[in-house]
C-alpha cells in the first residue's frame, strides 16, 4: 500500500530495504540479490506506519483508568488521573518507554507529544526508534513557563 497521491496498492511487488531505508520497489522477484534475507509477505499487507498525533505517552500506564468518567468527575482546570499524584519522574520515564514499545508493536512509527520538561523525556522517545514531534507544555499564557517540573 503506497498511500501516494493515487492511493495505489501494488500487488506482486518487492521492496528492497537497505538498513532502515526502502531503497527500491519493483516487480515481484526482481530485487533480491545473493545473500539477501528474503521475507515472504505474499499473504500480508506492507504499508506505511501509523502516525499518532495525540499521545500523552508519559501517561501510558494510566490508559483506560478513567475513560468512563463524565466531565463532572474532573476537577476544575485539570485532568489528572487518580493516582497520578504519586507518580515521579522515574515512573513517567517507565510509562513512556512502555508506551513507545506499545506504539511500535501496533504499527505506530511517528508520534506528536507534549509534556512539561519534554527535554527530560525526548531522549526516551528517540531511543525507542520512533519519529516524533515534541514540545513542552505551557499551562497559562499569563503565568510563568514551568520548564523544569517533570509532570505530564
C-alpha positions in Angstrom: 0.0 0.0 0.0 1.7 3.2 -1.1 -0.5 5.9 0.3 0.7 8.0 -2.6 -1.3 10.7 -4.4 -3.2 8.0 -6.3 -3.6 5.6 -3.3 -2.0 2.8 -5.3 -1.9 -0.8 -4.0 1.0 -2.6 -5.7 0.3 -6.3 -5.9 3.1 -8.8 -6.6 5.8 -6.3 -5.9 9.1 -6.5 -3.9 10.6 -4.0 -1.5 14.3 -3.7 -1.1 15.4 -2.5 2.3 18.9 -1.3 3.0 19.5 -0.6 6.6 16.4 1.4 7.7 15.6 2.7 4.2 13.3 1.4 1.5 15.8 1.7 -1.4 13.7 0.2 -4.2 10.2 -1.1 -5.2 9.9 -3.3 -8.2 8.0 -6.2 -9.7 7.9 -9.5 -7.7 11.2 -11.4 -7.8 13.2 -8.5 -9.3 15.1 -7.1 -6.4 16.6 -10.0 -4.4 20.4 -10.4 -4.5 22.5 -13.4 -3.5 22.9 -13.4 0.3 19.8 -11.3 1.0 17.4 -12.3 3.7 14.0 -12.6 2.0 10.8 -12.3 3.9 7.6 -13.6 2.1 4.8 -11.1 2.7 2.6 -12.6 -0.1 -0.3 -13.1 2.4 0.1 -9.8 4.1 0.0 -6.1 3.6 3.1 -3.9 3.7 2.1 -0.3 4.4 3.5 2.9 5.9 3.5 3.2 9.7 0.7 4.9 11.5 1.1 8.5 12.9 -0.4 9.2 16.4 -0.9 12.9 16.7 -2.2 13.0 20.3 -0.4 10.6 22.6 0.3 11.8 26.2 2.7 8.9 26.1 4.1 9.5 29.6 0.6 8.6 30.9 0.5 5.3 29.0 0.2 3.3 32.3 -2.9 5.2 33.1 -4.7 4.4 29.8 -8.3 3.3 30.4 -8.4 4.0 34.1 -10.8 6.9 33.8 -12.3 6.7 30.3 -15.8 6.2 31.7 -15.8 9.3 33.8 -18.1 12.2 33.0 -16.8 15.8 32.7 -18.1 16.5 36.2 -15.6 14.0 37.6 -12.6 16.1 36.6 -11.5 18.9 38.8 -11.7 22.5 37.5 -8.7 23.2 35.3 -7.2 19.7 35.2 -7.4 16.1 34.0 -5.1 14.3 36.4 -6.0 10.6 36.6 -6.5 9.3 40.2 -3.1 8.0 41.4 -1.1 10.3 39.1 -0.1 12.4 42.1 2.0 9.6 43.3 4.0 9.3 40.0 7.5 10.7 40.0 9.9 11.3 37.1 11.1 7.7 37.1 7.5 6.4 36.8 6.8 8.8 33.9 10.0 7.6 32.2 8.9 3.9 32.6 5.4 4.7 31.4 6.8 6.5 28.3 9.2 3.7 27.4 6.4 1.1 27.7 4.1 3.3 25.6 6.8 3.7 22.9 7.2 -0.1 22.8 3.4 -0.5 22.5 3.2 2.1 19.7 5.8 0.2 17.7 4.2 -3.2 18.3 1.0 -1.7 16.9 2.4 -0.1 13.8 2.8 3.4 15.0 6.1 4.8 13.8 5.6 8.6 14.5 4.0 10.5 17.4 3.3 14.0 18.4 3.5 14.6 22.2 3.9 17.4 24.7 4.5 17.4 28.4 6.3 19.7 30.9 10.1 19.1 30.9 10.0 17.4 27.5 13.8 17.7 27.4 13.9 15.0 30.0 11.7 12.7 28.1 12.5 13.2 24.4 15.7 11.0 24.6 13.5 8.1 25.6 11.3 8.5 22.5 14.4 8.9 20.4 16.0 5.7 21.8 12.8 3.8 21.0 13.3 4.4 17.3 10.0 6.3 16.9 9.9 9.5 14.9 8.4 12.3 16.9 7.4 16.0 17.0 7.6 17.0 20.7 7.2 20.2 22.7 6.9 21.4 26.3 3.5 22.1 27.8 2.7 25.7 28.9 -0.2 25.8 31.2 -1.1 29.5 31.3 -0.1 32.2 28.9 -0.2 34.7 31.7 1.8 32.5 34.1 5.4 31.6 34.3 6.9 29.0 32.0 7.2 25.8 34.1 10.1 24.2 32.1 11.7 22.4 35.0 8.9 20.5 36.6 8.6 16.9 35.2 4.9 16.3 35.3 2.7 15.1 32.4 
